[in-house]
Amino acid sequence: MRLNTLKPADGARKERTRVGRGIGSGLGKTAGRGHKGSFARAGKGKIKAGFEGGQMPMQRRLPKIGFRSKMSKDTAEVLLYQLDKLEGVIDLEVLRAAKLVPPGVKKVKVVKKGELSKKLVLKGILATAGARAAIEAAGGSFEE
């Protein structure tokens, strides 16, 4: 065996089809593009995703569902057991410093999950009915 005699096995490399090279090739005249229409034209063969030939597309036939509140960016929730790590008067700045709420938040609401063992004073913070009862049961209070 010599390096200059090496070649791929028979059938391993298929020659590319040359279209538009006369009637004898089998792909002459229209070159496999058919007659007329957007796919027969140069540069016009793409249709956007979701296009259904002029029929009303699926994403427009189906009703809109759901709702996303713009307030969700401004509000955050803190769990009751997370407040147990803090002490004294708790307001928005204290929660930001403790990294319990993201920086851009304007309103915070306490949700009842876990237990609270300390007496806390919450200033300018909202709470669910269950969380409010748990905080008051522990001797805490709310300031507006």
Secondary structure, DSSP 8 states (H G I E B T S, - for coil): --GGG----TTTS------SS-GGGSS-TTTTS-SSSGGGSTT-----TT--TTS--HHHHS-------GGGGTEEEEEHHHHTT--SEE-HHHHHHTTSS-TT--EEEEE--S---S--EEES-EE-HHHHHHHHHTT-EEE-
